[in-house]
Amino acid sequence: QVQLVESGGRLVQAGGSLRVSCTASGRTGGMAWFRQAPGKERESVAAINWSGGSTYYADSVKGRFTISRDNAKNTVYLQMNSLKPEDTAVYYCAANTYFSARPGVSPNDYNTWGQGTQVTVSS
């Protein structure tokens, strides 16, 4: 089974930028980023289909975050700009083996998860 390893999470000031990465040990289909803040449920942030031709963004990050992927490197990225304190969470990468035109947006659409990387935005 494919394994996912996230990296890049750190402390950043509000208004700043950060890019987190997720590298898979093999080929994947759709990939996505989810996040979970303390005391809150895991929520979808962004998703991308296998080719990179279709993306999804949660309303809360639309216009600030960009998801992309490099299939040659089996890596998906999440570029986060104009960060807010409410973006503070553990960010999880997820993958599936579906080669669909559109990415899944629910946690149930993914069967492989990374260990998470902490993103903290200070005010």
Contacts in CASP RR format, 6 or more apart in sequence:
PFRMAT RR
TARGET T0000
AUTHOR 0000-0000-0000
METHOD contacts of the structure
MODEL  1
QVQLVESGGRLVQAGGSLRVSCTASGRTGGMAWFRQAPGKERESVAAINW
SGGSTYYADSVKGRFTISRDNAKNTVYLQMNSLKPEDTAVYYCAANTYFS
ARPGVSPNDYNTWGQGTQVTVSS
1 112 0 8 1.000
2 24 0 8 1.000
2 25 0 8 1.000
2 26 0 8 1.000
2 27 0 8 1.000
2 28 0 8 1.000
2 95 0 8 1.000
2 112 0 8 1.000
3 24 0 8 1.000
3 25 0 8 1.000
3 112 0 8 1.000
3 114 0 8 1.000
4 22 0 8 1.000
4 23 0 8 1.000
4 24 0 8 1.000
4 25 0 8 1.000
4 93 0 8 1.000
4 94 0 8 1.000
4 95 0 8 1.000
4 112 0 8 1.000
4 113 0 8 1.000
4 114 0 8 1.000
5 22 0 8 1.000
5 23 0 8 1.000
5 114 0 8 1.000
5 115 0 8 1.000
6 20 0 8 1.000
6 21 0 8 1.000
6 22 0 8 1.000
6 91 0 8 1.000
6 92 0 8 1.000
6 93 0 8 1.000
6 114 0 8 1.000
6 115 0 8 1.000
6 116 0 8 1.000
6 117 0 8 1.000
7 20 0 8 1.000
7 21 0 8 1.000
7 22 0 8 1.000
7 23 0 8 1.000
7 117 0 8 1.000
8 18 0 8 1.000
8 19 0 8 1.000
8 20 0 8 1.000
8 21 0 8 1.000
8 117 0 8 1.000
9 18 0 8 1.000
9 20 0 8 1.000
9 91 0 8 1.000
9 117 0 8 1.000
9 118 0 8 1.000
9 119 0 8 1.000
10 18 0 8 1.000
10 118 0 8 1.000
10 119 0 8 1.000
10 120 0 8 1.000
11 120 0 8 1.000
11 121 0 8 1.000
11 122 0 8 1.000
12 18 0 8 1.000
12 83 0 8 1.000
12 119 0 8 1.000
12 120 0 8 1.000
12 121 0 8 1.000
12 122 0 8 1.000
13 83 0 8 1.000
13 121 0 8 1.000
13 122 0 8 1.000
14 83 0 8 1.000
14 84 0 8 1.000
14 85 0 8 1.000
14 121 0 8 1.000
14 122 0 8 1.000
14 123 0 8 1.000
15 81 0 8 1.000
15 82 0 8 1.000
15 83 0 8 1.000
15 84 0 8 1.000
15 121 0 8 1.000
16 81 0 8 1.000
16 82 0 8 1.000
16 83 0 8 1.000
16 121 0 8 1.000
17 79 0 8 1.000
17 80 0 8 1.000
17 81 0 8 1.000
17 82 0 8 1.000
17 83 0 8 1.000
18 80 0 8 1.000
18 83 0 8 1.000
18 119 0 8 1.000
19 77 0 8 1.000
19 78 0 8 1.000
19 79 0 8 1.000
19 80 0 8 1.000
20 33 0 8 1.000
20 77 0 8 1.000
20 78 0 8 1.000
20 80 0 8 1.000
20 91 0 8 1.000
20 117 0 8 1.000
20 119 0 8 1.000
21 75 0 8 1.000
21 76 0 8 1.000
21 77 0 8 1.000
21 78 0 8 1.000
22 31 0 8 1.000
22 33 0 8 1.000
22 75 0 8 1.000
22 76 0 8 1.000
22 77 0 8 1.000
22 78 0 8 1.000
22 93 0 8 1.000
22 114 0 8 1.000
23 73 0 8 1.000
23 74 0 8 1.000
23 75 0 8 1.000
24 31 0 8 1.000
24 74 0 8 1.000
24 75 0 8 1.000
24 76 0 8 1.000
24 95 0 8 1.000
24 112 0 8 1.000
25 74 0 8 1.000
26 74 0 8 1.000
27 71 0 8 1.000
27 74 0 8 1.000
28 50 0 8 1.000
28 74 0 8 1.000
28 95 0 8 1.000
28 96 0 8 1.000
28 97 0 8 1.000
28 112 0 8 1.000
29 49 0 8 1.000
29 50 0 8 1.000
29 95 0 8 1.000
29 96 0 8 1.000
29 97 0 8 1.000
29 98 0 8 1.000
29 99 0 8 1.000
30 47 0 8 1.000
30 48 0 8 1.000
30 49 0 8 1.000
30 50 0 8 1.000
30 95 0 8 1.000
30 96 0 8 1.000
30 98 0 8 1.000
30 99 0 8 1.000
30 100 0 8 1.000
30 103 0 8 1.000
30 104 0 8 1.000
30 110 0 8 1.000
31 47 0 8 1.000
31 48 0 8 1.000
31 69 0 8 1.000
31 76 0 8 1.000
31 93 0 8 1.000
31 94 0 8 1.000
31 95 0 8 1.000
31 96 0 8 1.000
31 103 0 8 1.000
32 44 0 8 1.000
32 45 0 8 1.000
32 46 0 8 1.000
32 47 0 8 1.000
32 48 0 8 1.000
32 56 0 8 1.000
32 67 0 8 1.000
32 93 0 8 1.000
32 94 0 8 1.000
32 95 0 8 1.000
32 103 0 8 1.000
32 104 0 8 1.000
32 105 0 8 1.000
32 109 0 8 1.000
32 110 0 8 1.000
33 44 0 8 1.000
33 45 0 8 1.000
33 46 0 8 1.000
33 47 0 8 1.000
33 67 0 8 1.000
33 76 0 8 1.000
33 78 0 8 1.000
33 91 0 8 1.000
33 92 0 8 1.000
33 93 0 8 1.000
33 94 0 8 1.000
34 42 0 8 1.000
34 43 0 8 1.000
34 44 0 8 1.000
34 45 0 8 1.000
34 91 0 8 1.000
34 92 0 8 1.000
34 94 0 8 1.000
34 107 0 8 1.000
35 42 0 8 1.000
35 43 0 8 1.000
35 45 0 8 1.000
35 87 0 8 1.000
35 89 0 8 1.000
35 90 0 8 1.000
35 91 0 8 1.000
35 92 0 8 1.000
35 119 0 8 1.000
36 42 0 8 1.000
36 43 0 8 1.000
36 89 0 8 1.000
36 90 0 8 1.000
36 92 0 8 1.000
37 86 0 8 1.000
37 88 0 8 1.000
37 89 0 8 1.000
37 90 0 8 1.000
40 89 0 8 1.000
42 92 0 8 1.000
42 107 0 8 1.000
43 58 0 8 1.000
44 56 0 8 1.000
44 58 0 8 1.000
44 105 0 8 1.000
44 106 0 8 1.000
44 107 0 8 1.000
45 57 0 8 1.000
45 58 0 8 1.000
45 61 0 8 1.000
45 65 0 8 1.000
45 78 0 8 1.000
45 91 0 8 1.000
46 55 0 8 1.000
46 56 0 8 1.000
46 57 0 8 1.000
46 58 0 8 1.000
46 61 0 8 1.000
46 65 0 8 1.000
46 66 0 8 1.000
46 67 0 8 1.000
46 78 0 8 1.000
47 55 0 8 1.000
47 56 0 8 1.000
47 67 0 8 1.000
47 103 0 8 1.000
47 104 0 8 1.000
47 105 0 8 1.000
48 54 0 8 1.000
48 55 0 8 1.000
48 56 0 8 1.000
48 67 0 8 1.000
48 68 0 8 1.000
48 69 0 8 1.000
48 76 0 8 1.000
48 103 0 8 1.000
49 55 0 8 1.000
49 99 0 8 1.000
49 100 0 8 1.000
49 101 0 8 1.000
49 102 0 8 1.000
49 103 0 8 1.000
50 71 0 8 1.000
50 98 0 8 1.000
50 99 0 8 1.000
50 100 0 8 1.000
51 71 0 8 1.000
52 68 0 8 1.000
52 69 0 8 1.000
54 101 0 8 1.000
54 102 0 8 1.000
54 103 0 8 1.000
55 67 0 8 1.000
55 103 0 8 1.000
56 102 0 8 1.000
56 103 0 8 1.000
56 104 0 8 1.000
56 105 0 8 1.000
57 63 0 8 1.000
57 65 0 8 1.000
57 67 0 8 1.000
60 86 0 8 1.000
61 80 0 8 1.000
61 87 0 8 1.000
64 80 0 8 1.000
64 81 0 8 1.000
64 82 0 8 1.000
64 83 0 8 1.000
65 78 0 8 1.000
65 79 0 8 1.000
65 80 0 8 1.000
65 81 0 8 1.000
66 78 0 8 1.000
66 79 0 8 1.000
66 81 0 8 1.000
67 76 0 8 1.000
67 77 0 8 1.000
67 78 0 8 1.000
67 79 0 8 1.000
68 76 0 8 1.000
68 77 0 8 1.000
68 79 0 8 1.000
69 75 0 8 1.000
69 76 0 8 1.000
69 77 0 8 1.000
70 76 0 8 1.000
70 77 0 8 1.000
76 93 0 8 1.000
76 95 0 8 1.000
78 91 0 8 1.000
80 87 0 8 1.000
80 119 0 8 1.000
83 119 0 8 1.000
83 121 0 8 1.000
84 121 0 8 1.000
85 121 0 8 1.000
85 122 0 8 1.000
85 123 0 8 1.000
86 121 0 8 1.000
87 119 0 8 1.000
87 121 0 8 1.000
88 119 0 8 1.000
88 120 0 8 1.000
88 121 0 8 1.000
89 119 0 8 1.000
90 116 0 8 1.000
90 117 0 8 1.000
90 118 0 8 1.000
90 119 0 8 1.000
91 116 0 8 1.000
91 117 0 8 1.000
91 118 0 8 1.000
91 119 0 8 1.000
92 113 0 8 1.000
92 114 0 8 1.000
92 115 0 8 1.000
92 116 0 8 1.000
93 113 0 8 1.000
93 114 0 8 1.000
93 116 0 8 1.000
94 107 0 8 1.000
94 110 0 8 1.000
94 112 0 8 1.000
94 113 0 8 1.000
94 114 0 8 1.000
95 110 0 8 1.000
95 111 0 8 1.000
95 112 0 8 1.000
96 104 0 8 1.000
96 109 0 8 1.000
96 110 0 8 1.000
96 111 0 8 1.000
96 112 0 8 1.000
97 111 0 8 1.000
98 104 0 8 1.000
98 109 0 8 1.000
103 109 0 8 1.000
104 110 0 8 1.000
END
